[in-house]
Amino acid sequence: MAKKQPGGSTATLDSNVISKANNAFTTALYGKLAKKQGNLFFSPFSIHCALTMCALGAIGTTRKQLDAVLSNGDEDIAGQYGETLQRLRTPAEKEKYETGDPYRFEVANALWPNIKFEPSGDYVRLIRENFDATLQPLDFGNEPDASAAVINRSIEQKTHGKIKNLVPASLLNKETSMVLTNAVWFKGSWGEAFKPESTSDQKFTNRDGSVSNVKMMRQKNEHQYYEDTYMTAVVLPYKGDAKMVVMLPKEDAVLDKLNADAIQSAIQHARNFQVDLHLPKFKVESKFQLGDVLRELGANRAFSDQAEFSLISDVTPTKIGEVIHKAFVEVDEAGTEAAAATAVLMFKCAGAFTPPETRTVCVDQPFSLAIVDPTNTVLFVGRVEKL
């Protein structure tokens, strides 16, 4: 498929471009976030999408650093995202799946400029056309509480009530030039649901050695199974070709080293086996302020007074103040619901900011998981070390 670029040239769009960039970013970001102990769950896709919208307003060193962190190449990245989001939003035909309705994955992007800050018309058109973003000016200076409430209500609605209070009013003030947000919501039914009567009380050994009582689901069925030196993995399909990859590490340290290559390897090399699967019901919620992590990854200029976001505004110099992310996942006998949202808070430069053979897989110890779409783009990824 070809898409016209702003200059009138035609670019050939490749749906794998965003997938490859997102998955490389997943590996880099997971490596940083996994250093902190505790359960971990986030949507690299949501963060990548929000930061790419921001990067498209940058030039010079700022753009180069953001592209490097995001693994975005020289392609028409806006057009590539437009193609990807269209594909993700297109509902699959029901008759294509004999087992029932496909999974649902919804994406919502928005620009929230200060009423006293006017983003470039070209930039707004670019983001609206390719990211289907809405735009609503807000009075951050005089009404920070009301402005935060408007943004947070929108995010809560777009995530079906799962992500609440994403943006604190305390981070909004007269120096806030604009907030960019992305919200994603996923709901998928297992290709073969777990039977509730097979769920029982079992033990789960947490990473710190303590033991918790959990509701352990059980299913003996044919699944894609993979094993190597470092982990055992099971690929669990949802109706509609998306899938969850559950990975049990063979060494504790592997929990902190999950990467997109390992996820892809498990998917590509898994083979059908009868699997006696024991999987706990669980719910995990996470929240991050990603500014320091993104600086560590190399995006220093975007957070400094030397930031070059002149494509957003060549009148008011602006920079990134903070990047906030929240995520949620719940797994039960029927399937999975997951949601996430990202807010990029931008401030005026120099402005104030407050920072056939049966395999048994018994998931009764810390494990990693990933939810991927049919092109194996990592939508959500995480680690469960305590239940």
N, C-alpha and C positions, 0 to 999 in steps of 0.2 A: 504494500500500500504506500502511496506517496502523499505528502502533505506540503502545502505551500508554506514557505517560511516568510517572515516579514519583508524580506528584500525581493520576494518574487521567485526565488529559486525553488527547486523541488528537491526534497530529501527523501530517500528511501528509508522507511522506518522498520526497525528490527525489534520485535518484542523482547528479545534476549538482552538488549543493551541495558535496560533498567534492571532486569533480573540479575545480571552479572554485577552491575555496580552496587545494587542493594545487598547482594550476598557478600561481596568483599567488605562493604561497610559493616555488615553484621559481625563478621569475624573480628574486625578491629575494635568495634565498640564493646562486644561481649568480653573481649580480653581485658578491657579497662574496668567495666562494671562488675565483673566476676571477682575482682580483688576484695570486694566488700563481702563479709560473711552474711549468710541468710538467703532466703528464697529470692529468686530473681526472675522477673518476667517483663518483657518489653516488646514493642513492635518496631523493629528496625525500619520497616517500610514506612510507618508513620513519620518517624524522625527524618528519614532520608527525603521523603516527599516535602515536608515543611522546610527543611534546610535547602533543598534544591530551589524552591520558590524564592527563598531569600537570596541564594547565590545568583539567580538570574537577574538580580538587581545590582550585582557587583561588577567591578572591572579590576584590571591590574592584579596586584599581589593578592588582594582580598579574594578575588574570583579564583585565582590559581590555587590558593590554599584551600578554599572550600571545595573546589573540584577534586583536589587530591585527597582530602579527607573522605569525601563521598564516593570516590572512585569514578566520578563522572568524566567521560572523555570529551573529545572534540565534536561529537555528533550534535545534531539539533536536539539537545536534551529536553527542551520544552515540548517539541513535537513528539519525541519518544515517550514522554510522560503522558501526553494527551492520548496517544495510542494505547498505552498500558492501562490507563484509567478507564478508557472506553471498553477495553476488553474485560477488565475486572467488573465493571458495572453491568455488562450485558448479561441479562438473565439467560441461563441455559434453557434449552427447550425441554419441557417435561418429558416428552415422549422419548427423548434420547436415553433416559435412565429408567430402566425397567424396575429398579428397586425403590423409586420414589423421588421426591423433590430434591433438587440439588442444594448444596450449601448456599448461604447468603453471605456476601461480603460487600459492605457499603463504605464509601469514602466521601468525606465532606471537607472541603478546603474553604478558608475565609480570610479576608483582609479586614482588619479593624483599625483604620487610621485615626489619629487624633483629629478632632474637628479643625484644629489650627494647622494641620499638616496635610499638604496636598501631594500625594504620590503622582509620579509621571503618568500621563495618559497612556503612553506606549507600554509602560510596565504593567499597568492595570489591565490593558487589553490582552497582553501576552499571558498573564496569569489566569484571567477569566476564560480565554479561549482554550487554553491547554490543560488547565487544572480545574475548570468549571467552578472557580472560586466566587463566592459572594463578597460584597463589599458593604460595610456599614460604618460610617464615622461615629466616633464616641468622644465624650468630653472627659478625658482622663484627668485633666487638671482640676476641674471643679467638681466632678462627680466620679471619683475613682471607685466607690462602692457600687454605684449603679452600673458603671461600665463593666466592672468585673462580673456583676450579676448577669448582664446581657450575654457576655461571652460564655460564661459558665452554664447558663441555661441552654444555650445553643449546643454546646458540647454534650451536655447531659442528654438532650433530645436526640442528637445524632448517634450517640452510643447506646441508645435504648435504656437510659438510666444507670449505666454501669460506671461512667466516669463523671464524678461530681467535684465541684470546687477546684477546677484545674488551675485557674489564675488567681492568686491572692490579690486583693485590692491594695495591700500594702506595697506591692511592686509597681503600681501604676501612679503616675504623677504628671505634672505639666510638661516634664521633659520626655515623656513617652511619646515617640513619634508614631509608632504603629505596632500592632500585634498581628502576627500571622499564625493561623491555626490549621491543624489537620486532625481529623477524627476518623477512626476506622472501627468497624463492628463486624464480627464474624459469628455466624451460627451454623453449625453443621451437625447433621445426624449421622451416626456411625453407619457404614455400609451394612453391618450386621449388629444390631443393638445388643447390649448385654442384658441378660435376664435379671430383673430385680431379685427374684428368688434365689439367684446364685450368689448374691452379695452377702458377705458375712463379716463379722468382727474379726480383725486380724491385727498382728503387730507390724509396725513400721519402725525400722531402726534409723534414727536420725543421724545426721552427720557428726554430731557431738557425742554419739554413743548412747544417748537416751532413747527410750522406747515409747512410742505413742500407739494408742489404739485407733485404728482407722476402719472405715467401711471399704472392704476389699472386694472389688468386682471380679468375676471370673468368667472366662469364655474359652472353650476349646473349639478351635476353628482353624481353617486354613488361612494363614497370613504370610506376608512377605517378612522373612527373617534374615538377619545378617549378623555375622560375628567376625571380629578380628582380634588382634593382640590387645586392643585397648577397650573394647566395648562389645556389648550385645545390644542389638537394636531390633525393634519390630515396627513395621510400617502399617499403620491402621488407616484404612480408607474411609472417607466420608462419602455419602451419596453425592455424586457429582464430580468426582476426580480429585478433589483436594484431599490432603492426608495429614495425619499427625505421625511424626517419627519420635518414638520413645527410646531413649538411649540409656542403658545401664552401664556405668563405667566399671572396668575391672580393677582400677586403682583410683583412690580418692582424688588425686591431683587432676585426673582427666575431667572432673566436673568443672574445673576452672578454665579448661582449654578447648571448650566446644568451638568449632569453627564451621563455616559454610561448606568447606570441602568435605568434612567428616559427614555432614548431613547428606550432601549429594552422593557421597560414596555409599552410604547406607542404602539410599533409595535405588541407586543404579545397580548395586551388586546384590541386593536382597533377592532371595529365592523363596518360592512357595514351600512351606512346611505346615504340618499340623502343629499348631502352637497352643499349649495350655497356658493361657495368659492370665495372670493375676495383676490387676491394675487398681490402685486406690482411687476412690472419689476424692477430689480435692478442689480447693479454691485458693488462688494466690492473687494478691494485689501488690503493686509496686509503684513507687513515686521517685522521680529523680530530678535534680537540677543538674543539667549537663554542661554548663558553661566551662567548668574546670576540665572536664574530660575532653571536651572538644578542643580546648587550648592544648592539652597534652597531645592530642592527635595531630596538631599542626595548624589549627585555624586561629592563630593568635591575632592576626590583623583585623579580622571581622569584629573582635571585641574591643578594639583600641580606638583612640581618637583619630587614628590615621586610616580608619576603615574607609573603603572606596565604594559606597553604595550610590553612586551618582546616577545610575539608571533607575533607581527608585525615586530620588529627588536630587536635582543639581542645584537646588536652592538652599535646602536645609541639610547639612552634613549629618549622617546618622550612622549608628553602630548597633551591634547586637549587645544587649545587656545581659540576658539570660535565656536559656532554653529549658522549658519545663516539660516533663513527660510523665504520664500516668498510664498504667496498664492493669488489666483484669483478665483472669481466666478461670473458668469453672468447668470441671469434667465430671460427668455422671453416666449412668447406664444408657441414656438416650443419645448423648453426643457431647458437644463442646460449644460453649459460648465464650467469646473473647472480645475485648475492646481495648482501645488505646487512644490517647490524644496527645498532641504536641503543640506547645505554644512557643513561638519565637518572639521575645519582647525586644523591640528596637527603640533606642533612645537617641536623642540629639547628642552629637559628639560634645564631650566636656560636660555633659549633663549628669545630674545626680542619679545614682542607682544603688539600691540595697540588694545586694546579692542572694510329605508322606511319612516321613520320620517325624516323630513328635518332638518338639522342643518346648521346654517349660521355661517361661519367663515370669518370674515372680518379682514384681516391682515393690519390694518391701524394704527398700533402702534408697538413699538419695539417687536422683536420676535427672537427666536433661530431657527437654522436649522441644519440638519445633512444629509449627503449623505452616505448611507450604501450599501454594496454589498449583494448578495443573502444569505450569511451566517450571515448577520447583523454586519459585521466588519465595524467600523466607518472609512470611507475613508477621509471625510472632515467634519468639524464641525464649527459652528460660531454663531454670534449674530449680528443682525442689529438693531441699536438704532437710526440711523439718515439717512434719505434719502434726 
